[in-house]
Amino acid sequence: MTIGGVSIILIGGLLNLMLLLFQLFSGLHYIKVPLGVHKKTGITLVITAFIHGILGIISNL
């Protein structure tokens, strides 16, 4: 499973890393964002992490 020669799982992992860092920095108030944005990106992080994990499991079968 690749997009332009790059693994979809790798892309998902990098997306999760960026979302995780955003959550960390906005939670520590280094980045000032409204609470609603912080909550929505947290939900997005959970969903993308779940999809990332499922794709990783499927790729090993």
N, C-alpha and C positions, 0 to 999 in steps of 0.2 A: 504494500500500500504506500504509494509515493505520489507526491505532487511536484512535478518538475525535478524529479530525481532526489527529493528530500522526503524522508519518512514522515507520514502524518503523525505518528506517535512522537517524533522529535518536535514537530511543530506544536503539538498539544502540550508537551512538557515545557517548552519555552514560553508558551502563552500562560501556563499555570505559574511559572516562575515570576513572570511580570505581574500577574494578578496578585500573587502572594506578597511580592515586594510592595505593591501599591497598598494592599491591606495593612501591611506592617507600618509603612510610613504614614499613612493616613490615620491609623489607630494611635500612633505615637505623636500625632499632630505636627509632624515635620511638613506634611502637605495638608493644607487646610481645605477640606471638602465638606459639604453638607452630610449629615447623618444618612440621608436617603441614598446618596451616591455610595457611601461606604457599605451600606446594607446590600444594595443591588450588586455591587462588585463581589461581595462575599458570596451571594447566591450564585453568581456566575462562576466563581471559583469552584464551588462545590460541584456544580453541574459539569464543568469542563474537566475537573479532576476525575469525576466518575467515568466520563466518556474516555478519558485518557487511560484509566485503569482497565476498563473493559477492552479497549483496543489492544492494550499490551497483553492481556490474557489471551485474547483471540489469536494474536499473532504467534503465540508460542504453541498453539495446538497443532 
